[in-house]
Amino acid sequence: MFSGQLHQQLLADQIANPKLSSIWAHLAGKPDGDRATLLHCNQWMSMWALMHRTGVMTRDALAETVRDFMSGSVGRDFWRQARGHRTLAERDRFDIRFNAILDEQYELSAGPDDPWPAA
């Protein structure tokens, strides 16, 4: 099992058993449904990153998909919470470009009451 598969399996395990996600400080104390939603968003984000990295998803297709994701408050809430970690974890130009696309779509979708995600 490669790391991407392992990551997806760990996320799925935490969605199936909410107590497992309590090891993460940013998820502790959140209702089970909110934790599951955030973990599910992370699964999608990880898949889109892999698809973009491998060329399966073009920049335009990624932007369109993320635009839809960010059009809802759940997507924007997730990005506000995940952006700092994803930025710290950037390892190459693909990660930097991926995060820049998400930032662009967040900015286009955010309402006046949506704060800019922390770095």
N, C-alpha and C positions, 0 to 999 in steps of 0.2 A: 504494500500500500504506500503510495507516495504522499508527500506532505499535504497536498491539496485534498486528497481523498480523506486523509486522517482529520484534517481541519473540518471538513464537511460532516464527517461522522461524529466528531466531538460536539459540533453545533446541534446536530440532530438529537444526540443523546441528551443535551441540556434542554432542548425543547420538550422532549418526551418526559423528562424527569426534572422539573423546575428546581428541585433542591440542588442539583449539580451546578446550576448557574450561580448559586449563592457564593461561590468562591471568588467571583469578580465583584470588587467593591462597587463599581458603577451600576451593577444590577441588583445588589443586595438591597432588600427593602422595597423593591418594586413589586407590584402585584404580578402573579404568575403570568397573566395574559400579556402584560406589558413586556415582561422579560422575554416571553416566547416571540412576541412581535419583533423586538430588537434583534434577537438571535436570528430570526428568519430573514430580516433585512440584511444582516451580516452574511448570511448564506448567499443571497442574491448578489450582494456587492462583491463577494469573493469570486462568484462565477463570472460576473461581468468583467472583473479585472483579468481573470484567466483567459476569457474569450478575446478580450482586447489584446492582451499580450501575445496570444498565439495567432492573431490575425483573423480569427473566426468572426469577430465583430469589428467593423470599421469604426472610425472616429464618429462619422455621422450617425451610424446606427446606435452607437453607445450614447451619443448626445440625445438622440430621440428617446431612447429607453429611459435614460436618467431624467429627462425632462418630465416624462410621465410619472416616474417615481417621486420626483421633487414636487409635483403638482399637488400632492396630498401632504397634510401636516405630518403624517407618520414618517414619510421619507425625509422631510426637512428636519424633523426632530432627531431621526437617526443620524443624519449627516452632522448636525451640530454636536452630537455626542461622540461620533466616531472620527471626525476629521483630525483632531489632534493626534490620535494614535496613528492613523493612516499616514499623516505627514511625517511623524517621527520614524515610521517604518519604511519610508521611501528608500529604495535601494538602487534605482536606476531610472533612466529616462522614461521607461514605460510607466512606472509608478507615479512619477512626477506628472506626466501627461494625463494619466487616468484621474489623479486627484484634481488637476486643473480643470478637466472637463466637468467633474462633479461640482467644483466651486462655481464655474460658469453657470451651470444649470441651477444651482442653488440661488445664485444672485438673480437670475431671470425669473425664478418662481417665488422668491421670498416676498412676503407682504411687508407692510410698514412696521408691523409688530414683531417680525422675525429678526432676532439679533444675528450678527455675523458669527459663524462658528469659531470657536477658539482654536488657536494653532497649537 
